[in-house]
Amino acid sequence: MTLAWFSDGPRSPAPGRHATAVDVTLAVVVAVVTLPQLYYHATHANPRVGTYVVFSVLLAGPLIQRRRFPLSVFAFAVVVAFGQWLAGARLAADLALLIYLYTVASRYPMRVAIAAGGVVEVGALLAAVRWPEIGSWAGTGSWAGTFVLLAGPIAAVMLLGANARHRADALRALTERAAQLERERDQQAVIAAAAERTRIAREMHDVVAHSLAVMVTLSEGAVRKQATEPERADEAMRQVSATGRQALTEMRGLLNVLQASDDRHPQPGLAQLDELLEHVRSTGLTVASAVTGAPTEMPPGAELTVYRIVQEALTNTLKHARSPHQVSVVITYEPGSVTVDVHDDGAPSAGPPHVGQGHDPAASRLAHDDLAGSGPGGSGLAGMRERAAVYAGTISAGPDPRGGWRVRAELALPIEVAAGGRAR
Protein backbone atom coordinates (compact mmCIF):
# COMPACT_ATOMS: atom_id res chain seq x y z
CA MET A 1 0.00 0.00 0.00
CA THR A 2 1.09 3.62 -0.34
CA LEU A 3 0.82 6.74 1.78
CA ALA A 4 0.85 9.12 -1.19
CA TRP A 5 -2.80 10.07 -0.59
CA PHE A 6 -1.77 12.00 2.51
CA SER A 7 0.08 15.23 1.88
CA ASP A 8 2.61 16.84 4.24
CA GLY A 9 3.41 19.72 1.90
CA PRO A 10 7.00 19.69 0.62
CA ARG A 11 8.43 16.23 1.06
CA SER A 12 11.05 15.88 3.76
CA PRO A 13 14.52 14.75 2.69
CA ALA A 14 15.00 11.01 2.58
CA PRO A 15 16.36 9.90 5.95
CA GLY A 16 19.87 8.55 6.17
CA ARG A 17 20.81 4.97 6.78
CA HIS A 18 21.00 5.41 10.53
CA ALA A 19 17.53 7.01 10.74
CA THR A 20 16.04 4.32 8.50
CA ALA A 21 17.60 1.61 10.66
CA VAL A 22 16.07 3.21 13.76
CA ASP A 23 12.61 3.31 12.19
CA VAL A 24 12.84 -0.31 11.03
CA THR A 25 13.92 -1.28 14.54
CA LEU A 26 10.91 0.53 16.02
CA ALA A 27 8.58 -1.30 13.65
CA VAL A 28 10.15 -4.62 14.65
CA VAL A 29 9.85 -3.77 18.37
CA VAL A 30 6.13 -2.93 18.00
CA ALA A 31 5.63 -6.15 16.03
CA VAL A 32 7.37 -8.15 18.78
CA VAL A 33 5.16 -6.50 21.41
CA THR A 34 2.05 -7.62 19.50
CA LEU A 35 3.21 -11.22 19.02
CA PRO A 36 2.12 -12.54 22.45
CA GLN A 37 -1.39 -11.14 21.95
CA LEU A 38 -1.67 -12.54 18.43
CA TYR A 39 -0.29 -15.89 19.59
CA TYR A 40 -2.87 -16.05 22.38
CA HIS A 41 -5.78 -15.43 20.01
CA ALA A 42 -4.39 -17.92 17.48
CA THR A 43 -3.96 -20.71 20.06
CA HIS A 44 -7.44 -20.14 21.45
CA ALA A 45 -9.01 -20.42 18.01
CA ASN A 46 -10.35 -16.87 18.06
CA PRO A 47 -12.15 -16.42 14.72
CA ARG A 48 -11.13 -12.75 14.65
CA VAL A 49 -7.40 -13.44 14.79
CA GLY A 50 -7.09 -12.32 11.15
CA THR A 51 -8.62 -8.93 12.06
CA TYR A 52 -6.08 -8.55 14.87
CA VAL A 53 -3.20 -9.31 12.49
CA VAL A 54 -4.39 -6.87 9.82
CA PHE A 55 -4.88 -3.98 12.23
CA SER A 56 -1.51 -4.69 13.90
CA VAL A 57 0.31 -4.62 10.56
CA LEU A 58 -1.45 -1.40 9.55
CA LEU A 59 -0.40 0.27 12.79
CA ALA A 60 3.22 -0.94 12.90
CA GLY A 61 4.13 -1.00 9.20
CA PRO A 62 4.02 2.78 8.47
CA LEU A 63 6.67 3.40 11.15
CA ILE A 64 9.34 3.09 8.47
CA GLN A 65 7.89 6.18 6.74
CA ARG A 66 7.22 8.32 9.80
CA ARG A 67 10.12 10.73 9.16
CA ARG A 68 9.26 11.50 5.53
CA PHE A 69 5.49 11.85 6.03
CA PRO A 70 4.93 12.71 9.73
CA LEU A 71 1.41 14.12 9.42
CA SER A 72 0.28 11.67 6.75
CA VAL A 73 1.42 8.63 8.69
CA PHE A 74 -0.09 10.02 11.91
CA ALA A 75 -3.45 10.64 10.19
CA PHE A 76 -3.38 7.16 8.66
CA ALA A 77 -2.64 5.57 12.05
CA VAL A 78 -5.50 7.53 13.66
CA VAL A 79 -7.93 6.30 11.01
CA VAL A 80 -6.73 2.71 11.50
CA ALA A 81 -7.06 3.05 15.28
CA PHE A 82 -10.63 4.37 14.93
CA GLY A 83 -11.46 1.46 12.65
CA GLN A 84 -9.99 -0.87 15.25
CA TRP A 85 -12.19 0.72 17.93
CA LEU A 86 -15.26 0.29 15.75
CA ALA A 87 -14.33 -3.35 15.20
CA GLY A 88 -13.97 -3.82 18.96
CA ALA A 89 -10.39 -5.08 18.74
CA ARG A 90 -8.04 -4.21 21.58
CA LEU A 91 -4.47 -4.22 20.23
CA ALA A 92 -1.04 -3.99 21.78
CA ALA A 93 0.05 -2.34 18.50
CA ASP A 94 -1.67 0.86 19.70
CA LEU A 95 1.76 1.59 21.20
CA ALA A 96 2.72 2.84 17.71
CA LEU A 97 0.33 5.80 18.15
CA LEU A 98 2.66 7.25 20.81
CA ILE A 99 5.59 7.04 18.38
CA TYR A 100 3.60 8.81 15.66
CA LEU A 101 2.55 11.50 18.13
CA TYR A 102 6.17 12.07 19.19
CA THR A 103 7.23 12.40 15.55
CA VAL A 104 4.60 15.06 14.84
CA ALA A 105 5.36 16.99 18.05
CA SER A 106 9.10 16.98 17.28
CA ARG A 107 8.63 18.25 13.71
CA TYR A 108 5.82 20.82 13.87
CA PRO A 109 4.90 23.92 15.92
CA MET A 110 3.31 23.55 19.33
CA ARG A 111 -0.21 24.20 18.08
CA VAL A 112 0.07 21.22 15.72
CA ALA A 113 1.49 19.05 18.50
CA ILE A 114 -1.39 20.01 20.82
CA ALA A 115 -3.93 19.23 18.10
CA ALA A 116 -2.34 15.83 17.45
CA GLY A 117 -2.17 15.14 21.18
CA GLY A 118 -5.84 16.08 21.52
CA VAL A 119 -6.81 13.58 18.80
CA VAL A 120 -4.94 10.80 20.58
CA GLU A 121 -6.48 11.83 23.92
CA VAL A 122 -9.96 11.53 22.34
CA GLY A 123 -8.98 8.03 21.24
CA ALA A 124 -7.86 7.25 24.77
CA LEU A 125 -11.24 8.48 26.09
CA LEU A 126 -13.14 6.27 23.64
CA ALA A 127 -10.98 3.29 24.60
CA ALA A 128 -11.50 3.96 28.33
CA VAL A 129 -15.28 4.16 27.88
CA ARG A 130 -15.45 0.94 25.85
CA TRP A 131 -12.82 -1.04 27.78
CA PRO A 132 -12.65 0.30 31.35
CA GLU A 133 -11.09 -2.97 32.45
CA ILE A 134 -7.82 -1.87 30.81
CA GLY A 135 -6.90 -0.07 34.02
CA SER A 136 -7.72 -2.97 36.31
CA TRP A 137 -4.06 -3.95 36.58
CA ALA A 138 -3.41 -0.51 38.12
CA GLY A 139 -6.22 -0.85 40.64
CA THR A 140 -8.87 1.09 38.76
CA GLY A 141 -11.87 -0.38 37.05
CA SER A 142 -13.74 2.80 36.13
CA TRP A 143 -13.53 4.45 32.77
CA ALA A 144 -12.38 7.73 34.39
CA GLY A 145 -9.46 6.06 36.13
CA THR A 146 -8.57 4.21 32.95
CA PHE A 147 -8.67 7.45 30.95
CA VAL A 148 -6.33 9.16 33.43
CA LEU A 149 -4.03 6.15 33.19
CA LEU A 150 -3.93 6.39 29.38
CA ALA A 151 -3.84 10.20 29.15
CA GLY A 152 -0.65 10.58 31.21
CA PRO A 153 1.74 8.85 28.77
CA ILE A 154 0.12 10.66 25.83
CA ALA A 155 0.75 14.10 27.38
CA ALA A 156 4.29 13.10 28.36
CA VAL A 157 5.13 11.93 24.82
CA MET A 158 3.68 15.13 23.33
CA LEU A 159 5.76 17.34 25.64
CA LEU A 160 8.86 15.24 25.04
CA GLY A 161 8.49 15.69 21.28
CA ALA A 162 7.88 19.45 21.65
CA ASN A 163 11.01 19.76 23.78
CA ALA A 164 13.03 17.85 21.18
CA ARG A 165 11.76 20.22 18.48
CA HIS A 166 12.68 23.25 20.59
CA ARG A 167 16.21 21.97 21.10
CA ALA A 168 16.56 21.15 17.40
CA ASP A 169 15.36 24.66 16.48
CA ALA A 170 17.82 26.22 18.91
CA LEU A 171 20.68 24.15 17.50
CA ARG A 172 19.65 25.05 13.96
CA ALA A 173 19.54 28.73 14.87
CA LEU A 174 23.02 28.53 16.39
CA THR A 175 24.33 26.75 13.30
CA GLU A 176 22.82 29.37 11.00
CA ARG A 177 24.20 32.15 13.19
CA ALA A 178 27.67 30.59 13.06
CA ALA A 179 27.42 30.30 9.26
CA GLN A 180 26.31 33.93 9.05
CA LEU A 181 29.20 35.08 11.22
CA GLU A 182 31.60 33.10 9.05
CA ARG A 183 30.21 34.76 5.93
CA GLU A 184 30.50 38.18 7.57
CA ARG A 185 34.08 37.40 8.58
CA ASP A 186 34.95 36.46 5.01
CA GLN A 187 33.28 39.62 3.74
CA GLN A 188 35.21 41.73 6.23
CA ALA A 189 38.44 40.08 5.09
CA VAL A 190 37.62 40.95 1.48
CA ILE A 191 36.77 44.53 2.47
CA ALA A 192 39.99 44.84 4.48
CA ALA A 193 42.03 43.53 1.53
CA ALA A 194 40.33 45.99 -0.84
CA ALA A 195 40.92 48.88 1.57
CA GLU A 196 44.55 47.87 1.95
CA ARG A 197 45.06 47.80 -1.82
CA THR A 198 43.47 51.23 -2.11
CA ARG A 199 45.73 52.59 0.61
CA ILE A 200 48.82 51.15 -1.05
CA ALA A 201 47.76 52.73 -4.34
CA ARG A 202 47.33 56.14 -2.71
CA GLU A 203 50.69 55.90 -0.97
CA MET A 204 52.49 54.91 -4.16
CA HIS A 205 50.80 57.72 -6.06
CA ASP A 206 53.33 60.18 -4.65
CA VAL A 207 56.21 57.88 -5.58
CA VAL A 208 55.15 57.53 -9.20
CA ALA A 209 54.21 61.21 -9.48
CA HIS A 210 57.68 62.16 -8.20
CA SER A 211 59.36 59.90 -10.76
CA LEU A 212 57.36 61.42 -13.60
CA ALA A 213 58.17 64.95 -12.42
CA VAL A 214 61.88 64.08 -12.37
CA MET A 215 61.65 62.65 -15.88
CA VAL A 216 59.95 65.79 -17.19
CA THR A 217 62.53 68.07 -15.55
CA LEU A 218 65.49 66.04 -16.83
CA SER A 219 64.01 65.87 -20.32
CA GLU A 220 63.53 69.62 -20.47
CA GLY A 221 67.08 70.17 -19.22
CA ALA A 222 68.48 67.73 -21.78
CA VAL A 223 66.71 69.60 -24.59
CA ARG A 224 68.23 72.89 -23.49
CA LYS A 225 71.75 71.44 -23.06
CA GLN A 226 71.75 69.24 -26.15
CA ALA A 227 73.45 71.81 -28.37
CA THR A 228 75.90 73.35 -25.89
CA GLU A 229 76.65 70.45 -23.51
CA PRO A 230 75.83 67.20 -25.28
CA GLU A 231 77.57 65.04 -22.64
CA ARG A 232 75.42 66.41 -19.85
CA ALA A 233 72.36 66.03 -22.06
CA ASP A 234 73.23 62.37 -22.67
CA GLU A 235 73.71 61.81 -18.94
CA ALA A 236 70.36 63.43 -18.23
CA MET A 237 68.62 61.19 -20.77
CA ARG A 238 70.22 58.12 -19.22
CA GLN A 239 68.80 59.24 -15.90
CA VAL A 240 65.43 59.73 -17.57
CA SER A 241 65.61 56.15 -18.85
CA ALA A 242 66.54 54.74 -15.43
CA THR A 243 63.84 56.77 -13.69
CA GLY A 244 61.27 55.68 -16.28
CA ARG A 245 62.11 52.01 -15.79
CA GLN A 246 61.87 52.45 -12.05
CA ALA A 247 58.48 54.18 -12.34
CA LEU A 248 57.28 51.43 -14.69
CA THR A 249 58.25 48.82 -12.09
CA GLU A 250 56.31 50.71 -9.46
CA MET A 251 53.27 50.91 -11.73
CA ARG A 252 53.35 47.19 -12.46
CA GLY A 253 53.39 46.50 -8.75
CA LEU A 254 50.16 48.31 -8.05
CA LEU A 255 47.35 46.05 -6.90
CA ASN A 256 44.57 48.47 -7.72
CA VAL A 257 43.78 51.44 -9.90
CA LEU A 258 45.68 54.50 -8.74
CA GLN A 259 43.39 56.92 -6.98
CA ALA A 260 43.88 60.58 -6.19
CA SER A 261 44.15 61.50 -2.55
CA ASP A 262 43.55 64.74 -0.72
CA ASP A 263 45.86 63.54 2.03
CA ARG A 264 49.11 64.46 0.26
CA HIS A 265 52.02 64.16 2.68
CA PRO A 266 55.53 62.70 2.35
CA GLN A 267 55.55 58.96 2.94
CA PRO A 268 58.07 57.47 5.40
CA GLY A 269 61.03 55.37 4.29
CA LEU A 270 64.22 53.85 5.66
CA ALA A 271 65.42 57.24 6.86
CA GLN A 272 62.49 57.38 9.29
CA LEU A 273 63.14 53.95 10.83
CA ASP A 274 65.35 55.38 13.58
CA GLU A 275 62.57 57.76 14.57
CA LEU A 276 60.12 54.83 14.66
CA LEU A 277 62.47 52.78 16.84
CA GLU A 278 62.96 55.69 19.23
CA HIS A 279 59.21 56.01 19.53
CA VAL A 280 59.01 52.35 20.55
CA ARG A 281 61.90 52.78 23.00
CA SER A 282 59.97 55.56 24.69
CA THR A 283 57.46 52.94 25.85
CA GLY A 284 60.20 51.26 27.93
CA LEU A 285 60.88 48.43 25.50
CA THR A 286 64.50 47.75 24.60
CA VAL A 287 64.93 47.90 20.82
CA ALA A 288 68.05 46.60 19.07
CA SER A 289 68.55 47.25 15.38
CA ALA A 290 71.11 46.02 12.89
CA VAL A 291 71.77 46.29 9.17
CA THR A 292 73.73 43.53 7.42
CA GLY A 293 74.96 43.44 3.88
CA ALA A 294 75.70 46.36 1.61
CA PRO A 295 72.86 48.92 1.88
CA THR A 296 71.01 49.17 -1.41
CA GLU A 297 69.23 52.28 -2.57
CA MET A 298 65.65 51.04 -2.99
CA PRO A 299 62.69 52.62 -4.76
CA PRO A 300 60.66 54.86 -2.44
CA GLY A 301 57.75 52.42 -2.65
CA ALA A 302 59.94 49.55 -1.43
CA GLU A 303 61.27 51.74 1.40
CA LEU A 304 57.71 52.53 2.40
CA THR A 305 56.85 48.81 2.40
CA VAL A 306 59.83 47.98 4.64
CA TYR A 307 58.88 50.82 6.99
CA ARG A 308 55.24 49.71 7.25
CA ILE A 309 56.18 46.06 7.85
CA VAL A 310 58.53 47.04 10.69
CA GLN A 311 55.89 49.43 12.06
CA GLU A 312 53.14 46.81 12.10
CA ALA A 313 55.39 44.12 13.57
CA LEU A 314 56.40 46.48 16.41
CA THR A 315 52.78 47.44 16.95
CA ASN A 316 51.97 43.75 17.27
CA THR A 317 54.58 43.45 20.01
CA LEU A 318 53.28 46.47 21.90
CA LYS A 319 49.61 45.47 21.69
CA HIS A 320 49.60 41.69 21.88
CA ALA A 321 52.78 40.40 23.56
CA ARG A 322 52.72 39.68 27.29
CA SER A 323 55.58 41.19 29.31
CA PRO A 324 57.98 41.84 26.40
CA HIS A 325 61.43 43.15 27.35
CA GLN A 326 63.35 43.32 24.11
CA VAL A 327 62.69 43.39 20.38
CA SER A 328 65.26 43.21 17.59
CA VAL A 329 64.95 44.61 14.07
CA VAL A 330 67.40 43.24 11.51
CA ILE A 331 67.46 44.38 7.88
CA THR A 332 69.58 42.27 5.53
CA TYR A 333 70.51 43.43 2.05
CA GLU A 334 71.35 40.91 -0.64
CA PRO A 335 71.69 41.27 -4.41
CA GLY A 336 68.15 41.61 -5.72
CA SER A 337 66.37 41.34 -2.36
CA VAL A 338 66.00 42.73 1.15
CA THR A 339 64.96 40.79 4.26
CA VAL A 340 63.27 42.25 7.33
CA ASP A 341 63.34 40.26 10.58
CA VAL A 342 61.54 41.46 13.72
CA HIS A 343 61.76 39.26 16.82
CA ASP A 344 60.49 39.91 20.35
CA ASP A 345 60.77 37.91 23.57
CA GLY A 346 57.16 38.38 24.72
CA ALA A 347 54.75 35.57 25.45
CA PRO A 348 51.69 35.24 23.19
CA SER A 349 48.46 36.76 24.48
CA ALA A 350 45.36 34.64 24.95
CA GLY A 351 42.80 34.96 22.21
CA PRO A 352 41.03 33.22 19.34
CA PRO A 353 43.36 31.33 16.99
CA HIS A 354 44.09 32.76 13.59
CA VAL A 355 42.45 30.85 10.71
CA GLY A 356 44.88 28.39 9.23
CA GLN A 357 47.15 28.26 12.34
CA GLY A 358 45.38 25.55 14.32
CA HIS A 359 44.40 26.03 17.93
CA ASP A 360 47.77 27.21 19.32
CA PRO A 361 47.13 30.18 21.62
CA ALA A 362 50.20 31.84 20.12
CA ALA A 363 48.30 32.21 16.89
CA SER A 364 46.15 34.87 18.50
CA ARG A 365 48.81 37.42 17.59
CA LEU A 366 48.48 38.96 14.18
CA ALA A 367 44.97 37.46 14.07
CA HIS A 368 42.86 40.59 14.40
CA ASP A 369 41.98 43.12 11.71
CA ASP A 370 42.67 46.03 14.04
CA LEU A 371 46.14 44.79 14.95
CA ALA A 372 48.30 47.44 13.35
CA GLY A 373 46.47 50.51 14.45
CA SER A 374 49.57 52.71 14.37
CA GLY A 375 49.62 52.78 10.61
CA PRO A 376 46.78 54.24 8.62
CA GLY A 377 44.29 51.57 7.82
CA GLY A 378 46.49 48.81 9.20
CA SER A 379 45.12 45.29 9.05
CA GLY A 380 47.82 43.15 10.65
CA LEU A 381 49.26 40.15 8.85
CA ALA A 382 46.86 40.56 5.93
CA GLY A 383 48.05 44.13 5.39
CA MET A 384 51.73 43.12 5.49
CA ARG A 385 51.10 40.37 2.96
CA GLU A 386 49.37 42.82 0.64
CA ARG A 387 52.35 45.17 0.86
CA ALA A 388 54.91 42.42 0.32
CA ALA A 389 52.98 41.11 -2.68
CA VAL A 390 53.68 44.39 -4.51
CA TYR A 391 57.36 43.36 -4.60
CA ALA A 392 56.79 39.63 -5.10
CA GLY A 393 57.61 39.18 -1.45
CA THR A 394 56.57 36.77 1.29
CA ILE A 395 55.62 37.20 4.95
CA SER A 396 55.90 34.64 7.72
CA ALA A 397 54.78 35.20 11.31
CA GLY A 398 54.65 32.83 14.24
CA PRO A 399 56.22 31.63 17.49
CA ASP A 400 60.00 31.31 17.40
CA PRO A 401 61.46 27.97 18.61
CA ARG A 402 63.83 29.92 20.83
CA GLY A 403 60.96 31.82 22.38
CA GLY A 404 58.96 34.92 21.58
CA TRP A 405 57.42 35.87 18.28
CA ARG A 406 59.09 36.42 14.90
CA VAL A 407 57.94 38.30 11.81
CA ARG A 408 60.05 37.81 8.69
CA ALA A 409 59.55 39.48 5.31
CA GLU A 410 61.49 38.99 2.09
CA LEU A 411 61.10 41.48 -0.76
CA ALA A 412 62.47 41.27 -4.30
CA LEU A 413 64.07 44.44 -5.66
CA PRO A 414 63.90 45.63 -9.28
CA ILE A 415 66.84 44.41 -11.37
CA GLU A 416 68.08 47.87 -12.27
CA VAL A 417 68.05 48.93 -8.59
CA ALA A 418 69.96 45.84 -7.50
CA ALA A 419 72.52 46.49 -10.25
CA GLY A 420 73.24 50.14 -9.84
CA GLY A 421 70.93 52.01 -7.49
CA ARG A 422 68.20 54.43 -8.34
CA ALA A 423 68.50 57.48 -10.50
CA ARG A 424 68.82 60.81 -8.78
C-alpha positions in Angstrom: 0.0 0.0 0.0 1.1 3.6 -0.3 0.8 6.7 1.8 0.8 9.1 -1.2 -2.8 10.1 -0.6 -1.8 12.0 2.5 0.1 15.2 1.9 2.6 16.8 4.2 3.4 19.7 1.9 7.0 19.7 0.6 8.4 16.2 1.1 11.0 15.9 3.8 14.5 14.8 2.7 15.0 11.0 2.6 16.4 9.9 6.0 19.9 8.5 6.2 20.8 5.0 6.8 21.0 5.4 10.5 17.5 7.0 10.7 16.0 4.3 8.5 17.6 1.6 10.7 16.1 3.2 13.8 12.6 3.3 12.2 12.8 -0.3 11.0 13.9 -1.3 14.5 10.9 0.5 16.0 8.6 -1.3 13.6 10.1 -4.6 14.7 9.9 -3.8 18.4 6.1 -2.9 18.0 5.6 -6.1 16.0 7.4 -8.2 18.8 5.2 -6.5 21.4 2.1 -7.6 19.5 3.2 -11.2 19.0 2.1 -12.5 22.5 -1.4 -11.1 22.0 -1.7 -12.5 18.4 -0.3 -15.9 19.6 -2.9 -16.0 22.4 -5.8 -15.4 20.0 -4.4 -17.9 17.5 -4.0 -20.7 20.1 -7.4 -20.1 21.5 -9.0 -20.4 18.0 -10.3 -16.9 18.1 -12.2 -16.4 14.7 -11.1 -12.7 14.7 -7.4 -13.4 14.8 -7.1 -12.3 11.1 -8.6 -8.9 12.1 -6.1 -8.5 14.9 -3.2 -9.3 12.5 -4.4 -6.9 9.8 -4.9 -4.0 12.2 -1.5 -4.7 13.9 0.3 -4.6 10.6 -1.5 -1.4 9.5 -0.4 0.3 12.8 3.2 -0.9 12.9 4.1 -1.0 9.2 4.0 2.8 8.5 6.7 3.4 11.1 9.3 3.1 8.5 7.9 6.2 6.7 7.2 8.3 9.8 10.1 10.7 9.2 9.3 11.5 5.5 5.5 11.8 6.0 4.9 12.7 9.7 1.4 14.1 9.4 0.3 11.7 6.8 1.4 8.6 8.7 -0.1 10.0 11.9 -3.4 10.6 10.2 -3.4 7.2 8.7 -2.6 5.6 12.0 -5.5 7.5 13.7 -7.9 6.3 11.0 -6.7 2.7 11.5 -7.1 3.0 15.3 -10.6 4.4 14.9 -11.5 1.5 12.7 -10.0 -0.9 15.2 -12.2 0.7 17.9 -15.3 0.3 15.8 -14.3 -3.4 15.2 -14.0 -3.8 19.0 -10.4 -5.1 18.7 -8.0 -4.2 21.6 -4.5 -4.2 20.2 -1.0 -4.0 21.8 0.1 -2.3 18.5 -1.7 0.9 19.7 1.8 1.6 21.2 2.7 2.8 17.7 0.3 5.8 18.2 2.7 7.2 20.8 5.6 7.0 18.4 3.6 8.8 15.7 2.5 11.5 18.1 6.2 12.1 19.2 7.2 12.4 15.6 4.6 15.1 14.8 5.4 17.0 18.1 9.1 17.0 17.3 8.6 18.3 13.7 5.8 20.8 13.9 4.9 23.9 15.9 3.3 23.5 19.3 -0.2 24.2 18.1 0.1 21.2 15.7 1.5 19.0 18.5 -1.4 20.0 20.8 -3.9 19.2 18.1 -2.3 15.8 17.4 -2.2 15.1 21.2 -5.8 16.1 21.5 -6.8 13.6 18.8 -4.9 10.8 20.6 -6.5 11.8 23.9 -10.0 11.5 22.3 -9.0 8.0 21.2 -7.9 7.3 24.8 -11.2 8.5 26.1 -13.1 6.3 23.6 -11.0 3.3 24.6 -11.5 4.0 28.3 -15.3 4.2 27.9 -15.4 0.9 25.9 -12.8 -1.0 27.8 -12.7 0.3 31.3 -11.1 -3.0 32.4 -7.8 -1.9 30.8 -6.9 -0.1 34.0 -7.7 -3.0 36.3 -4.1 -3.9 36.6 -3.4 -0.5 38.1 -6.2 -0.9 40.6 -8.9 1.1 38.8 -11.9 -0.4 37.1 -13.7 2.8 36.1 -13.5 4.5 32.8 -12.4 7.7 34.4 -9.5 6.1 36.1 -8.6 4.2 32.9 -8.7 7.5 31.0 -6.3 9.2 33.4 -4.0 6.1 33.2 -3.9 6.4 29.4 -3.8 10.2 29.2 -0.7 10.6 31.2 1.7 8.9 28.8 0.1 10.7 25.8 0.7 14.1 27.4 4.3 13.1 28.4 5.1 11.9 24.8 3.7 15.1 23.3 5.8 17.3 25.6 8.9 15.2 25.0 8.5 15.7 21.3 7.9 19.5 21.6 11.0 19.8 23.8 13.0 17.8 21.2 11.8 20.2 18.5 12.7 23.2 20.6 16.2 22.0 21.1 16.6 21.2 17.4 15.4 24.7 16.5 17.8 26.2 18.9 20.7 24.1 17.5 19.7 25.0 14.0 19.5 28.7 14.9 23.0 28.5 16.4 24.3 26.8 13.3 22.8 29.4 11.0 24.2 32.1 13.2 27.7 30.6 13.1 27.4 30.3 9.3 26.3 33.9 9.0 29.2 35.1 11.2 31.6 33.1 9.1 30.2 34.8 5.9 30.5 38.2 7.6 34.1 37.4 8.6 35.0 36.5 5.0 33.3 39.6 3.7 35.2 41.7 6.2 38.4 40.1 5.1 37.6 41.0 1.5 36.8 44.5 2.5 40.0 44.8 4.5 42.0 43.5 1.5 40.3 46.0 -0.8 40.9 48.9 1.6 44.5 47.9 1.9 45.1 47.8 -1.8 43.5 51.2 -2.1 45.7 52.6 0.6 48.8 51.1 -1.1 47.8 52.7 -4.3 47.3 56.1 -2.7 50.7 55.9 -1.0 52.5 54.9 -4.2 50.8 57.7 -6.1 53.3 60.2 -4.7 56.2 57.9 -5.6 55.2 57.5 -9.2 54.2 61.2 -9.5 57.7 62.2 -8.2 59.4 59.9 -10.8 57.4 61.4 -13.6 58.2 64.9 -12.4 61.9 64.1 -12.4 61.6 62.6 -15.9 60.0 65.8 -17.2 62.5 68.1 -15.6 65.5 66.0 -16.8 64.0 65.9 -20.3 63.5 69.6 -20.5 67.1 70.2 -19.2 68.5 67.7 -21.8 66.7 69.6 -24.6 68.2 72.9 -23.5 71.7 71.4 -23.1 71.7 69.2 -26.2 73.4 71.8 -28.4 75.9 73.3 -25.9 76.6 70.5 -23.5 75.8 67.2 -25.3 77.6 65.0 -22.6 75.4 66.4 -19.9 72.4 66.0 -22.1 73.2 62.4 -22.7 73.7 61.8 -18.9 70.4 63.4 -18.2 68.6 61.2 -20.8 70.2 58.1 -19.2 68.8 59.2 -15.9 65.4 59.7 -17.6 65.6 56.2 -18.9 66.5 54.7 -15.4 63.8 56.8 -13.7 61.3 55.7 -16.3 62.1 52.0 -15.8 61.9 52.4 -12.1 58.5 54.2 -12.3 57.3 51.4 -14.7 58.3 48.8 -12.1 56.3 50.7 -9.5 53.3 50.9 -11.7 53.3 47.2 -12.5 53.4 46.5 -8.7 50.2 48.3 -8.0 47.4 46.0 -6.9 44.6 48.5 -7.7 43.8 51.4 -9.9 45.7 54.5 -8.7 43.4 56.9 -7.0 43.9 60.6 -6.2 44.1 61.5 -2.6 43.5 64.7 -0.7 45.9 63.5 2.0 49.1 64.5 0.3 52.0 64.2 2.7 55.5 62.7 2.3 55.6 59.0 2.9 58.1 57.5 5.4 61.0 55.4 4.3 64.2 53.9 5.7 65.4 57.2 6.9 62.5 57.4 9.3 63.1 54.0 10.8 65.3 55.4 13.6 62.6 57.8 14.6 60.1 54.8 14.7 62.5 52.8 16.8 63.0 55.7 19.2 59.2 56.0 19.5 59.0 52.4 20.6 61.9 52.8 23.0 60.0 55.6 24.7 57.5 52.9 25.9 60.2 51.3 27.9 60.9 48.4 25.5 64.5 47.7 24.6 64.9 47.9 20.8 68.0 46.6 19.1 68.5 47.2 15.4 71.1 46.0 12.9 71.8 46.3 9.2 73.7 43.5 7.4 75.0 43.4 3.9 75.7 46.4 1.6 72.9 48.9 1.9 71.0 49.2 -1.4 69.2 52.3 -2.6 65.7 51.0 -3.0 62.7 52.6 -4.8 60.7 54.9 -2.4 57.7 52.4 -2.6 59.9 49.6 -1.4 61.3 51.7 1.4 57.7 52.5 2.4 56.9 48.8 2.4 59.8 48.0 4.6 58.9 50.8 7.0 55.2 49.7 7.2 56.2 46.1 7.9 58.5 47.0 10.7 55.9 49.4 12.1 53.1 46.8 12.1 55.4 44.1 13.6 56.4 46.5 16.4 52.8 47.4 17.0 52.0 43.8 17.3 54.6 43.4 20.0 53.3 46.5 21.9 49.6 45.5 21.7 49.6 41.7 21.9 52.8 40.4 23.6 52.7 39.7 27.3 55.6 41.2 29.3 58.0 41.8 26.4 61.4 43.2 27.3 63.4 43.3 24.1 62.7 43.4 20.4 65.3 43.2 17.6 65.0 44.6 14.1 67.4 43.2 11.5 67.5 44.4 7.9 69.6 42.3 5.5 70.5 43.4 2.0 71.3 40.9 -0.6 71.7 41.3 -4.4 68.1 41.6 -5.7 66.4 41.3 -2.4 66.0 42.7 1.1 65.0 40.8 4.3 63.3 42.3 7.3 63.3 40.3 10.6 61.5 41.5 13.7 61.8 39.3 16.8 60.5 39.9 20.3 60.8 37.9 23.6 57.2 38.4 24.7 54.7 35.6 25.5 51.7 35.2 23.2 48.5 36.8 24.5 45.4 34.6 24.9 42.8 35.0 22.2 41.0 33.2 19.3 43.4 31.3 17.0 44.1 32.8 13.6 42.4 30.8 10.7 44.9 28.4 9.2 47.1 28.3 12.3 45.4 25.5 14.3 44.4 26.0 17.9 47.8 27.2 19.3 47.1 30.2 21.6 50.2 31.8 20.1 48.3 32.2 16.9 46.2 34.9 18.5 48.8 37.4 17.6 48.5 39.0 14.2 45.0 37.5 14.1 42.9 40.6 14.4 42.0 43.1 11.7 42.7 46.0 14.0 46.1 44.8 15.0 48.3 47.4 13.4 46.5 50.5 14.4 49.6 52.7 14.4 49.6 52.8 10.6 46.8 54.2 8.6 44.3 51.6 7.8 46.5 48.8 9.2 45.1 45.3 9.1 47.8 43.1 10.6 49.3 40.2 8.9 46.9 40.6 5.9 48.1 44.1 5.4 51.7 43.1 5.5 51.1 40.4 3.0 49.4 42.8 0.6 52.3 45.2 0.9 54.9 42.4 0.3 53.0 41.1 -2.7 53.7 44.4 -4.5 57.4 43.4 -4.6 56.8 39.6 -5.1 57.6 39.2 -1.4 56.6 36.8 1.3 55.6 37.2 4.9 55.9 34.6 7.7 54.8 35.2 11.3 54.7 32.8 14.2 56.2 31.6 17.5 60.0 31.3 17.4 61.5 28.0 18.6 63.8 29.9 20.8 61.0 31.8 22.4 59.0 34.9 21.6 57.4 35.9 18.3 59.1 36.4 14.9 57.9 38.3 11.8 60.0 37.8 8.7 59.6 39.5 5.3 61.5 39.0 2.1 61.1 41.5 -0.8 62.5 41.3 -4.3 64.1 44.4 -5.7 63.9 45.6 -9.3 66.8 44.4 -11.4 68.1 47.9 -12.3 68.1 48.9 -8.6 70.0 45.8 -7.5 72.5 46.5 -10.2 73.2 50.1 -9.8 70.9 52.0 -7.5 68.2 54.4 -8.3 68.5 57.5 -10.5 68.8 60.8 -8.8 
